[in-house]
Amino acid sequence: MYFSRLLPAVALGSVLATADIVTYSPPTEPGLSYSITIPNTTTAAGSGPIYLQISASTSLQWVSLGEGAQMASANLFILWAASSTEVTLSPRSSLDGGKSEPQYNSLANVTLLTGSGINNGVMTANIRCDNCLSAWPTPAAPPSDPSSVYTLDPEGTSTPWFWASFTGPSLNDPDPSADLAMHDDLGSMQLDLSQAQFSAAEAITDPSYNPFQ
């Protein structure tokens, strides 16, 4: 999978709400930003797509965004260079309650939209996710306590997210299952999704619709 820009939210970082897009940049990584917007049809139905954008300097080998409060139950998006012009998006999940590194999850219903790639030293992933309102199913995860299963409130005013990154040379690897070095920076954040709403029937009828363009 290939992607380019993403989602915002981190404690003590700069959070910007512009129109219907919420964007966050970590204070320790000014070249990294995460953005999110959600169509009103998804909010009303309690199901449907959400849109994420991740943007990062190519001085970062990989960057990630975690949807939820903890890795054990989070939907995790990891982005790195696939080549000099393309990016790899790897949706990952924990298969053992967070005891080991999350693994690539082919059951994540994510799509890389136009505008994703690498340009002028910046990796960008524009992402549509059609099953991000709850934890992604996993092929071989152990049974979990239903009370601990993650769900996303599409208009929650304080939704939990976390991020991580690693500084290093480009991977140039298109394999979404590639092994990664451990992060050297990370943080957490709360996002106000009530400020990330937009009205667009196209989000449902046109699978290529991109609210970031």
Buried (B, 14 or more C-beta within 10 A) or exposed (E): BBBBBBBBBBEEBEBEBEEBBBBBBBEEBEBBBBBBBBBBBBBEEEEBBBBBBBBBBBBBBBBBBBBBBBBBBBBBBBBBBBBEEBBBBBBBBBBEBEEEEBBBBEEBBBBBBEBBBBEEEBBBBBBBBBBBBBBBEBEEBEEBEEEEEBEBEBBBEEBBBBBBBBBBEBBEBBEBEBEBEEBEBBBBBBBBBBBBBBEBEEBBEEEEBBBBE
